[in-house]
Amino acid sequence: MTLKFCAGIGAVPDIKLIADLARTLEENGFSYLTLLDSPGMTIDVHLMMAIAAQNTSKIKIGQGVVDPMTYHPLTIANIAASMDQIAKDRVFIGIGSGNPMSKGRPRAKLKDMRDAVSFIRNYMSGQEVEYNGVKMQSDWINKPSPIIMSAHGPKSLQLAGEIADGVIFLCLHPVYVKWQLELIARGAEKAGRD
């Protein structure tokens, strides 16, 4: 098994730092890079992603994390597909329930997360899908991006195992990590996944 490492870039006071930070992470062997989506604390996450993508060639880039309460799932899908034109096959969608303190909105509920992930995946696959009673189909997107879900509680960890391509979770004490991995596995098993 090969270990892969991810680094998350948090609040950045100057956008000119993003290119250097992204290049440094790539040059030092990091496989993944997330950029903070917290409008009250830092520069726009998608602008930072575009700069990181233009200044790297291997590292995979995603949000850390967007939520379906702040961004409509259609917007999340469109951003990922647009970003893929800059960073071919290196973009992933980092999605979670959202931090109400930094976004001024309520957290997404588990049903919101399930609906958003389903919509994004199917919409990006070129299918006609319905969201909140509105049917939509992209004229140009036909390739889904991997969806990595941030999850911390028992129900969200199981949901992430069931519907996401990967999971962002807290790595604290080994016993806690083991508990989280068991919940993720339980969700994956429920969906017939390994």
VOMITOR-298248 format. One record per atom (N, C-alpha, C): residue in one letter; x, y, z. Coordinates in steps of 0.2 Angstrom, whole numbers, padded with zeros to 4 digits, always signed. Example, Ala and Ser with C-alpha at 12.3 -4.5 7.8 and 13.67 -1.06 7.14 Angstrom:
2
A+0066-0028+0039A+0062-0022+0039A+0066-0016+0039S+0064-0011+0035S+0068-0005+0036S+0064+0000+0039
//
This chain:
194
M+0004-0006+0000M+0000+0000+0000M+0004+0006+0000T+0003+0011-0004T+0006+0017-0004T+0003+0023+0000L+0006+0026+0004L+0003+0031+0008L+0003+0038+0003K-0003+0041+0004K-0003+0047+0000K-0005+0053+0005F-0002+0059+0005F-0003+0064+0009F-0007+0070+0006C-0011+0073+0011C-0015+0079+0009C-0013+0084+0013A-0013+0090+0011A-0012+0096+0015A-0017+0101+0013G-0020+0104+0019G-0025+0109+0018G-0022+0116+0019I-0024+0120+0015I-0022+0127+0015I-0028+0131+0018G-0026+0134+0024G-0032+0138+0028G-0032+0145+0026A-0033+0149+0030A-0034+0156+0029A-0027+0159+0026V-0028+0162+0021V-0022+0165+0017V-0023+0173+0017P-0019+0177+0019P-0020+0184+0019P-0018+0187+0012D-0014+0184+0008D-0012+0187+0002D-0013+0181-0004I-0017+0183-0009I-0018+0178-0014I-0011+0176-0018K-0007+0180-0018K+0000+0179-0021K+0004+0173-0018L+0002+0171-0012L+0005+0166-0009L+0003+0159-0011I-0003+0158-0014I-0006+0152-0016I-0002+0148-0021A+0001+0151-0026A+0005+0148-0031A+0011+0145-0028D+0015+0149-0024D+0021+0146-0021D+0019+0140-0016L+0014+0141-0012L+0012+0136-0007L+0010+0129-0011A+0006+0130-0016A+0004+0124-0020A+0010+0121-0024R+0015+0124-0026R+0021+0122-0030R+0025+0118-0024T+0026+0121-0019T+0030+0118-0013T+0027+0112-0011L+0020+0111-0010L+0017+0105-0008L+0018+0099-0013E+0017+0101-0020E+0018+0096-0025E+0026+0094-0025E+0030+0099-0025E+0037+0097-0025E+0040+0093-0019N+0036+0093-0014N+0038+0089-0008N+0033+0083-0007G+0030+0081-0013G+0027+0074-0013G+0020+0073-0011F+0017+0079-0009F+0010+0078-0007F+0005+0077-0013S+0000+0072-0012S-0004+0070-0017S-0010+0074-0018Y-0012+0077-0013Y-0019+0081-0013Y-0018+0088-0009L-0022+0092-0011L-0022+0099-0008L-0029+0101-0008T-0031+0103-0002T-0037+0106-0001T-0036+0114+0001L-0041+0118-0001L-0041+0125+0001L-0048+0127+0004L-0047+0131+0010L-0052+0132+0014L-0058+0136+0011D-0064+0134+0012D-0070+0138+0010D-0073+0141+0016S-0071+0147+0017S-0073+0151+0023S-0073+0158+0022P-0079+0161+0018P-0079+0168+0016P-0077+0173+0021G-0078+0172+0027G-0077+0177+0032G-0069+0177+0034M-0066+0172+0032M-0059+0171+0035M-0053+0171+0029T-0055+0170+0023T-0050+0169+0018T-0053+0171+0011I-0048+0171+0006I-0050+0173-0001I-0054+0167-0003D-0058+0169-0009D-0062+0164-0012D-0059+0157-0014V-0062+0152-0011V-0059+0145-0012V-0058+0144-0020H-0063+0145-0024H-0062+0143-0031H-0057+0147-0035L-0056+0153-0033L-0050+0157-0036L-0044+0154-0033M-0043+0152-0027M-0037+0149-0025M-0036+0143-0028M-0041+0139-0029M-0040+0132-0033M-0038+0133-0040A-0040+0139-0044A-0038+0140-0050A-0031+0142-0051I-0029+0146-0046I-0022+0148-0045I-0017+0142-0044A-0019+0138-0039A-0015+0132-0038A-0015+0127-0044A-0021+0126-0047A-0021+0122-0053A-0016+0124-0059Q-0016+0131-0060Q-0012+0134-0065Q-0004+0133-0063N-0003+0132-0057N+0004+0132-0055N+0007+0126-0053T+0003+0120-0054T+0005+0113-0053T+0004+0109-0059S+0006+0103-0058S+0004+0098-0064S+0002+0091-0061K+0003+0090-0055K+0002+0083-0053K-0003+0083-0047I-0002+0087-0042I-0006+0087-0036I-0014+0088-0037K-0018+0084-0034K-0025+0084-0035K-0028+0090-0030I-0033+0093-0033I-0035+0100-0029I-0042+0100-0028G-0044+0101-0022G-0051+0102-0021G-0053+0107-0015Q-0059+0108-0014Q-0061+0112-0008Q-0061+0109-0002G-0060+0113+0003G-0059+0110+0010G-0064+0113+0015V-0070+0113+0014V-0075+0110+0010V-0080+0115+0008V-0084+0114+0002V-0090+0117+0001V-0096+0114+0004D-0101+0117+0004D-0107+0114+0006D-0114+0116+0002P-0119+0112+0002P-0124+0113-0003P-0129+0118+0000M-0128+0121+0006M-0132+0127+0008M-0129+0133+0006T-0123+0134+0005T-0119+0140+0002T-0119+0140-0005Y-0118+0134-0008Y-0117+0134-0016Y-0123+0128-0018H-0127+0130-0023H-0131+0126-0026H-0127+0120-0029P-0130+0114-0028P-0126+0108-0031P-0124+0109-0039L-0129+0112-0042L-0127+0114-0049L-0121+0118-0050T-0120+0123-0045T-0114+0127-0045T-0108+0123-0044I-0109+0119-0039I-0103+0115-0037I-0101+0110-0043A-0105+0107-0046A-0104+0103-0052A-0100+0107-0057N-0103+0113-0059N-0101+0118-0064N-0094+0120-0062I-0092+0122-0056I-0086+0124-0054I-0081+0118-0055A-0082+0112-0053A-0078+0106-0054A-0076+0105-0061A-0081+0105-0065A-0080+0104-0072A-0076+0109-0076S-0077+0115-0074S-0074+0121-0076S-0066+0120-0074M-0065+0119-0068M-0059+0118-0065M-0055+0112-0068D-0058+0107-0070D-0055+0102-0074D-0052+0104-0080Q-0055+0109-0083Q-0051+0111-0089Q-0045+0114-0088I-0043+0117-0082I-0037+0119-0080I-0032+0114-0078A-0035+0109-0073A-0031+0104-0070A-0034+0097-0072K-0033+0095-0078K-0036+0089-0081K-0035+0083-0076D-0041+0080-0074D-0041+0074-0070D-0037+0075-0063R-0037+0081-0061R-0034+0082-0054R-0039+0086-0050V-0045+0087-0052V-0050+0090-0047V-0054+0085-0044F-0055+0087-0037F-0060+0083-0034F-0065+0088-0030I-0071+0086-0028I-0075+0090-0025I-0075+0088-0017G-0073+0093-0013G-0073+0092-0006G-0079+0095-0004I-0084+0091-0001I-0090+0093+0001I-0092+0091+0008G-0095+0095+0012G-0097+0094+0019G-0104+0098+0021S-0105+0097+0027S-0112+0100+0029S-0111+0108+0030G-0105+0110+0031G-0104+0117+0032G-0103+0120+0039N-0099+0125+0040N-0098+0127+0047N-0102+0134+0047P-0108+0133+0051P-0112+0139+0052P-0109+0145+0054M-0104+0145+0058M-0100+0151+0061M-0096+0154+0056S-0094+0151+0051S-0090+0155+0046S-0094+0156+0039K-0100+0153+0039K-0104+0154+0033K-0110+0158+0034G-0112+0159+0040G-0118+0162+0042G-0125+0158+0039R-0124+0152+0039R-0130+0148+0036R-0130+0142+0041P-0136+0139+0041P-0137+0132+0045P-0133+0127+0041R-0131+0122+0045R-0128+0116+0042R-0132+0112+0038A-0130+0109+0033A-0134+0104+0028A-0136+0098+0032K-0142+0096+0032K-0144+0090+0035K-0141+0084+0031L-0142+0078+0034L-0140+0072+0030L-0143+0071+0024K-0150+0072+0024K-0154+0072+0017K-0151+0077+0012D-0149+0083+0014D-0147+0088+0010D-0140+0085+0007M-0136+0082+0011M-0130+0080+0008M-0131+0074+0003R-0135+0069+0005R-0137+0064+0001R-0139+0066-0006D-0144+0071-0006D-0147+0074-0012D-0142+0077-0016A-0138+0081-0013A-0133+0085-0016A-0128+0081-0020V-0125+0076-0016V-0120+0071-0019V-0123+0067-0025S-0129+0065-0024S-0132+0061-0030S-0133+0066-0036F-0136+0072-0034F-0137+0077-0040F-0130+0078-0044I-0125+0080-0040I-0119+0082-0043I-0116+0076-0047R-0116+0070-0044R-0113+0064-0048R-0117+0063-0054N-0124+0063-0054N-0128+0061-0060N-0128+0067-0065Y-0128+0073-0063Y-0128+0079-0067Y-0121+0079-0071M-0116+0078-0067M-0109+0078-0071M-0108+0072-0075S-0112+0067-0074S-0112+0061-0079S-0116+0062-0085G-0119+0068-0086G-0123+0069-0092G-0130+0068-0092Q-0132+0065-0086Q-0139+0063-0085Q-0144+0069-0084E-0150+0069-0086E-0155+0073-0084E-0157+0072-0076V-0157+0077-0072V-0158+0075-0065V-0163+0081-0062E-0166+0079-0057E-0170+0084-0054E-0168+0086-0047Y-0168+0092-0045Y-0166+0095-0039Y-0171+0100-0037N-0174+0099-0031N-0179+0103-0028N-0185+0105-0033G-0187+0099-0037G-0192+0100-0042G-0191+0103-0048V-0184+0104-0050V-0182+0107-0056V-0178+0102-0060K-0179+0100-0066K-0175+0096-0070K-0170+0100-0074M-0164+0097-0074M-0158+0100-0077M-0154+0095-0080Q-0151+0097-0086Q-0146+0093-0089Q-0141+0097-0092S-0134+0096-0091S-0129+0100-0094S-0128+0099-0101D-0127+0104-0105D-0125+0104-0112D-0118+0102-0113W-0114+0102-0108W-0107+0101-0109W-0103+0097-0104I-0106+0096-0098I-0102+0092-0093I-0105+0084-0094N-0100+0080-0095N-0101+0073-0095N-0096+0068-0092K-0092+0071-0087K-0087+0067-0084K-0087+0069-0076P-0089+0065-0072P-0090+0067-0065P-0083+0067-0062S-0082+0072-0057S-0076+0072-0053S-0077+0068-0046P-0072+0066-0044P-0073+0062-0037P-0075+0067-0032I-0080+0064-0028I-0083+0068-0022I-0080+0065-0016I-0077+0069-0012I-0074+0068-0005I-0078+0071+0000M-0081+0068+0004M-0086+0071+0009M-0082+0071+0016S-0083+0077+0019S-0081+0078+0026S-0086+0076+0030A-0084+0072+0035A-0089+0069+0040A-0086+0068+0047H-0090+0069+0052H-0087+0068+0059H-0092+0064+0064G-0098+0065+0063G-0103+0061+0067G-0104+0054+0065P-0107+0050+0069P-0108+0043+0067P-0113+0042+0060K-0118+0046+0060K-0122+0046+0054K-0119+0048+0048S-0115+0054+0049S-0112+0057+0043S-0106+0052+0040L-0103+0049+0045L-0097+0045+0043L-0100+0039+0039Q-0106+0036+0041Q-0109+0030+0038Q-0112+0033+0031L-0115+0039+0031L-0117+0041+0024L-0111+0042+0019A-0106+0045+0022A-0100+0046+0018A-0097+0039+0015G-0097+0034+0019G-0095+0028+0017G-0100+0025+0011E-0106+0027+0012E-0111+0024+0007E-0111+0028+0001I-0110+0035+0001I-0111+0038-0006I-0105+0042-0009A-0099+0043-0005A-0094+0047-0007A-0088+0042-0010D-0084+0046-0013D-0078+0042-0016D-0072+0042-0011G-0072+0046-0006G-0067+0047-0001G-0070+0051+0005V-0067+0051+0011V-0069+0054+0017V-0064+0058+0020I-0066+0064+0022I-0061+0068+0026I-0064+0068+0033F-0060+0065+0038F-0062+0065+0045F-0056+0067+0049L-0058+0068+0055L-0053+0070+0060L-0049+0064+0062C-0042+0065+0062C-0037+0060+0064C-0034+0062+0071L-0037+0059+0076L-0035+0061+0083L-0032+0055+0086H-0035+0052+0091H-0032+0046+0094H-0034+0040+0090P-0029+0035+0090P-0030+0029+0086P-0037+0025+0087V-0039+0025+0093V-0046+0022+0095V-0051+0026+0091Y-0051+0032+0091Y-0056+0037+0088Y-0056+0035+0080V-0050+0035+0077V-0049+0034+0070V-0052+0027+0068K-0050+0022+0072K-0053+0015+0071K-0061+0015+0071W-0064+0019+0076W-0071+0020+0076W-0074+0023+0070Q-0070+0028+0068Q-0073+0032+0062Q-0072+0027+0056L-0067+0024+0055L-0066+0019+0049L-0071+0014+0049E-0073+0011+0055E-0078+0006+0056E-0085+0009+0053L-0086+0015+0055L-0093+0018+0053L-0093+0019+0046I-0087+0021+0043I-0087+0022+0035I-0088+0016+0032A-0085+0010+0034A-0085+0004+0032A-0092+0001+0032R-0096+0003+0038R-0103+0000+0038R-0107+0004+0033G-0106+0010+0032G-0110+0013+0026G-0108+0011+0019A-0102+0009+0018A-0100+0007+0012A-0103+0000+0011E-0103-0004+0016E-0106-0011+0016E-0113-0011+0014K-0117-0006+0017K-0124-0005+0016K-0125-0004+0009A-0121+0000+0005A-0122+0001-0002A-0119-0004-0006G-0116-0009-0003G-0113-0014-0007G-0106-0013-0010R-0103-0008-0006R-0096-0006-0009R-0091-0009-0004D-0084-0009-0006D-0079-0011-0001D-0076-0005+0002
//
